[in-house]
Amino acid sequence: MKDQFNTALENLVDKLIGWFNAIIAMIPNLVLAILVMVAAYFSAKYVSKFVRNLVDKRVEQDSIKRAIARVSAVVVVVLGLFIALGVLNLGKALTSLLAGAGVVGLAIGLALQGTLANTFAGLLLSFRKKIQIGHWVETTGFSGEVMDINLKDFTLKEADNNIVVIPNKTILDNPLKNYSLTTRMRIFLECGVGYESDLEKVERLTKETIAKTFDQVESADDVEFYYTEFGGSSINYLCRFWIDAESMLEKLRAKTKAIIEIKKAYDKEDINIPFPIRTLQFDNKLGVNTDDFKEAFGNK
């Protein structure tokens, strides 16, 4: 029994001595690994600041700037961790870590598929110069000013001051009309005048009125005027002209101003804008039996 105890004690001492020798031998690698992690930590800060300054010139959204800077910092730290594990000769642990990260990443990707799709869509939208905060856009049936683009959603403020929040993926998958990319808009104005009107005079007066009302219209020749149809109670026309505008509100204000001035000009020249008229025609003649009236009211 005593011999067995001595043998076990010797094995334990040999094991401890082996571990101690291994630790002593690994001290340079351990110090180097610690230095690598410290360098990765401080490098991550500088890389984060550098990426933030680089992205700052192309992205206006602060939330996306911070997210990109943090992701770059995490990448540097993870890279430093892998290098440190390699220095410590922990290749098997590194392989297991990568395999576990792959499995966890796959599980998270499947669980958060919609959220990740909106996140990546938000990153793509933030780098699009054709979509910026303050632009007036129309998409998926909504029209308004872009208030915010973050990693989750796309925020619009409509003309009635209502806020519309749309998922980024929806914006990326659907057509989008941006009114702010051009500084000119065409106004379409439809109206009708009475059949008794002098059509040439109506055309000339309408063009001159538009030219006087809007500084952007240099002359009456720049106004397009077309008669379109013989309506039920009027001869209808289409008038088109260009203005300097970047939003739908400016377009609506210009159309309102044009309608007011045209109505004043027509009233001054006695040009009629007729109400809808319906003519009812009865082809059958109604007969009246006088004998029935005599019986009902007497011979009076």
SULMOUR-V155385 format. One record per pair of residues at least 24 apart in sequence whose C-alpha atoms are under 10 Angstrom apart, sorted by sequence separation. I is the first residue (numbers start at 0). J is the second residue. D is the distance in Angstrom with one decimal. If there is no record, write none. Layout:
i = {I/I}
j = {J/J}
d = {D/D}
This chain:
i = {44/47/48/124/125/141/202/216/43/44/46/47/124/125/215/216/43/46/47/122/124/139/215/216/43/44/45/121/122/123/138/213/215/216/43/44/46/47/121/122/198/213/214/215/43/44/46/120/121/122/124/209/213/214/42/43/120/121/139/209/210/213/41/43/44/118/119/120/121/138/139/209/40/43/44/117/118/119/120/121/138/183/206/39/40/42/43/117/118/139/142/144/205/206/39/41/42/43/116/117/118/139/141/142/143/144/202/206/39/40/41/115/116/117/138/139/140/142/143/144/189/191/194/39/40/43/114/115/117/138/139/142/187/188/189/190/191/194/198/202/38/39/40/42/114/137/138/139/189/190/191/193/196/235/38/39/113/137/138/189/191/192/194/195/196/233/234/36/37/39/40/136/137/138/191/193/194/195/233/234/36/39/40/136/137/192/193/194/213/232/233/35/36/38/39/135/136/137/191/192/193/194/212/232/233/36/37/135/136/191/192/193/232/233/35/36/37/39/124/134/135/136/190/191/192/213/231/232/233/35/36/39/123/124/134/135/136/190/191/192/212/213/231/232/34/35/36/121/122/130/134/135/190/191/212/230/231/232/33/35/36/120/121/124/130/131/133/134/189/190/191/231/32/33/35/36/120/121/124/130/189/190/209/231/32/35/36/118/119/120/123/129/131/188/189/190/209/212/32/34/35/117/118/119/120/121/130/131/188/189/208/209/211/212/32/33/116/117/118/120/121/129/130/187/188/189/32/35/116/117/120/129/187/188/209/31/32/114/116/117/120/128/186/187/188/205/208/209/30/32/33/113/114/115/116/117/186/187/208/29/32/114/117/185/186/187/207/208/28/29/31/32/63/67/113/185/186/205/206/208/28/30/31/66/184/185/186/205/208/28/29/30/184/185/204/205/207/208/28/29/63/64/183/184/185/27/28/63/183/184/185/205/27/28/182/183/184/204/205/25/26/64/182/183/184/204/25/63/181/182/183/184/25/63/181/182/183/184/187/201/58/181/182/186/201/204/60/179/180/181/184/185/186/58/59/60/178/179/180/184/188/58/59/178/179/183/186/187/188/201/57/58/177/178/179/186/190/200/57/58/177/178/188/189/201/57/58/188/200/57/60/186/190/54/59/60/58/59/192/196/197/196/195/196/195/196/193/194/192/193/194/192/193/194/191/192/193/191/192/193/190/191/192/66/191/66/62/63/64/61/62/63/60/61/62/63/59/60/61/62/59/60/158/60/158/144/143/144/142/143/142/143/136/135/136/137/134/135/136/134/135/135}
j = {68/71/72/148/149/165/226/240/68/69/71/72/149/150/240/241/69/72/73/148/150/165/241/242/70/71/72/148/149/150/165/240/242/243/71/72/74/75/149/150/226/241/242/243/72/73/75/149/150/151/153/238/242/243/72/73/150/151/169/239/240/243/72/74/75/149/150/151/152/169/170/240/72/75/76/149/150/151/152/153/170/215/238/72/73/75/76/150/151/172/175/177/238/239/73/75/76/77/150/151/152/173/175/176/177/178/236/240/74/75/76/150/151/152/173/174/175/177/178/179/224/226/229/75/76/79/150/151/153/174/175/178/223/224/225/226/227/230/234/238/75/76/77/79/151/174/175/176/226/227/228/230/233/272/76/77/151/175/176/227/229/230/232/233/234/271/272/75/76/78/79/175/176/177/230/232/233/234/272/273/76/79/80/176/177/232/233/234/253/272/273/76/77/79/80/176/177/178/232/233/234/235/253/273/274/78/79/177/178/233/234/235/274/275/78/79/80/82/167/177/178/179/233/234/235/256/274/275/276/79/80/83/167/168/178/179/180/234/235/236/256/257/275/276/79/80/81/166/167/175/179/180/235/236/257/275/276/277/79/81/82/166/167/170/176/177/179/180/235/236/237/277/79/80/82/83/167/168/171/177/236/237/256/278/80/83/84/166/167/168/171/177/179/236/237/238/257/260/81/83/84/166/167/168/169/170/179/180/237/238/257/258/260/261/82/83/166/167/168/170/171/179/180/237/238/239/83/86/167/168/171/180/238/239/260/83/84/166/168/169/172/180/238/239/240/257/260/261/83/85/86/166/167/168/169/170/239/240/261/83/86/168/171/239/240/241/261/262/83/84/86/87/118/122/168/240/241/260/261/263/84/86/87/122/240/241/242/261/264/85/86/87/241/242/261/262/264/265/86/87/121/122/241/242/243/86/87/122/242/243/244/264/87/88/242/243/244/264/265/86/87/125/243/244/245/265/87/125/243/244/245/246/88/126/244/245/246/247/250/264/122/245/246/250/265/268/125/244/245/246/249/250/251/124/125/126/244/245/246/250/254/125/126/245/246/250/253/254/255/268/125/126/245/246/247/254/258/268/126/127/246/247/257/258/270/127/128/258/270/128/131/257/261/126/131/132/131/132/265/269/270/270/270/271/271/272/270/271/270/271/272/271/272/273/271/272/273/272/273/274/272/273/274/149/274/150/147/148/149/147/148/149/147/148/149/150/147/148/149/150/148/149/247/150/248/246/246/247/246/247/247/248/245/245/246/247/245/246/247/246/247/248}
d = {9.2/6.0/9.1/7.6/7.9/9.5/8.9/7.5/9.4/9.2/6.9/5.3/9.0/9.0/9.4/7.0/8.9/6.4/9.1/9.1/9.4/9.0/7.4/7.2/9.8/9.3/8.5/6.8/8.0/9.7/9.7/9.7/5.7/9.6/7.4/6.5/9.9/9.2/5.9/6.7/8.9/9.4/8.5/6.7/4.5/9.8/7.9/9.6/4.7/9.6/9.2/9.5/7.7/9.5/8.1/7.2/7.7/6.5/8.1/9.7/9.2/9.7/9.5/8.1/9.2/8.2/7.5/8.5/7.1/9.3/7.8/8.2/8.3/5.5/9.7/9.4/4.6/9.0/9.0/8.0/7.3/9.7/8.4/9.1/9.3/7.2/6.3/6.7/5.7/9.9/9.8/9.8/8.4/9.6/9.7/9.5/8.3/9.8/9.7/5.5/8.4/6.9/9.9/9.0/9.9/9.8/9.1/9.4/9.7/7.7/9.1/9.1/9.1/7.1/7.2/7.6/9.8/9.6/9.8/9.6/9.9/8.9/8.7/6.2/6.0/9.5/9.1/8.8/9.7/6.4/7.7/9.9/9.6/9.5/9.7/9.5/9.5/9.4/8.8/9.2/9.8/5.3/9.6/9.5/7.3/8.7/4.7/9.8/9.6/9.9/9.3/9.6/9.5/9.8/9.1/8.4/10.0/5.8/6.4/9.3/9.2/9.5/7.6/9.2/9.0/9.2/9.4/9.9/9.3/7.8/8.1/6.8/5.0/8.8/8.1/6.9/5.8/9.6/7.5/9.6/7.4/5.2/9.8/5.4/6.5/8.5/4.7/6.2/8.4/9.3/6.4/9.7/9.3/7.9/8.1/8.6/4.3/7.9/8.6/5.2/6.3/9.8/9.5/6.6/8.4/9.2/8.6/6.0/5.8/5.3/5.4/8.9/7.1/8.0/9.9/5.6/10.0/9.7/7.9/7.0/5.5/7.4/8.9/5.2/6.5/9.1/9.9/5.5/9.1/6.2/6.3/9.8/9.3/9.6/7.3/5.7/9.5/8.5/3.9/8.3/8.0/8.5/7.0/5.5/9.8/7.9/9.4/8.8/9.2/9.3/5.3/8.9/5.6/5.9/7.2/9.2/7.0/8.0/9.8/9.8/8.5/8.9/5.6/8.6/9.8/9.7/8.6/8.0/7.2/5.7/8.8/7.8/8.8/9.6/7.4/6.7/5.5/7.8/7.5/7.5/5.8/6.8/9.5/9.8/8.5/6.1/9.9/9.5/8.5/5.5/8.5/7.7/9.3/8.4/4.7/8.3/6.6/7.4/9.8/8.6/9.9/6.4/7.5/8.4/8.8/9.3/9.1/9.9/5.8/6.3/8.2/9.5/9.5/9.5/7.6/7.3/9.5/5.0/8.3/8.3/8.7/8.9/8.8/7.0/5.0/8.8/4.4/9.2/8.1/5.0/6.5/7.0/6.0/6.3/7.9/7.7/7.2/9.4/6.3/8.4/9.3/9.8/8.0/4.8/8.8/9.6/6.9/7.7/9.8/8.5/9.9/9.7/9.7/9.6/9.9/9.6/5.5/7.2/6.5/8.4/6.1/9.3/9.2/6.6/5.4/9.2/9.7/9.9/8.7/9.5/7.4/6.9/9.6/8.7/8.5/5.5/6.1/9.3/9.4/9.5/9.8/9.8/8.7/9.4/8.4/4.4/7.3/6.5/7.2/9.6/7.8/9.7/5.6/6.4/8.5/9.7/9.8/9.9/6.0/6.5/8.0/9.5/6.5/5.5/8.9/9.7/5.8/7.0/5.6/6.3/9.1/8.0/9.4/8.7/8.5/4.5/5.9/7.5/8.6/9.7/9.5/9.3/5.6/5.3/7.4/8.2/7.5/7.4/9.0/5.4/6.8/8.7/9.5/9.9/8.1/5.4/9.6/9.1/9.7/9.8/9.4/6.6/9.1/6.9/8.2/9.1/7.1/8.2/7.5/9.6/9.3/8.2/8.7/9.5/7.5/9.9/8.6/4.6/9.8/7.2/7.2/5.8/9.0/5.6/6.3/9.7/7.7/7.9/9.8/9.4/8.2/6.0/9.0/5.7/9.5/6.6/9.2/9.7/6.5/8.6/8.9/7.4/8.3/9.6/7.8/8.7/8.7/8.0/9.5/8.0/9.1/9.4/9.9/9.1/7.7/8.2/8.9/7.6/9.3/9.1/8.5/6.5/8.9/7.3/8.5/9.5/7.5/8.9/7.1/5.5/9.7/5.7/5.9/9.1/8.7/4.6/5.7/6.0/6.4/9.2/8.0/7.5/9.7/9.8/9.6/8.5/9.8/8.4/9.7/9.9/8.6/6.1/7.4/9.4/6.1/6.5/9.5/6.5/8.3/7.4/8.9/6.8/8.5/9.5/7.3/8.4/8.5/9.7/9.9/8.3/8.5/9.4/9.9/7.3/8.2/9.6/8.2/5.5/8.9/8.0/7.5/9.4}
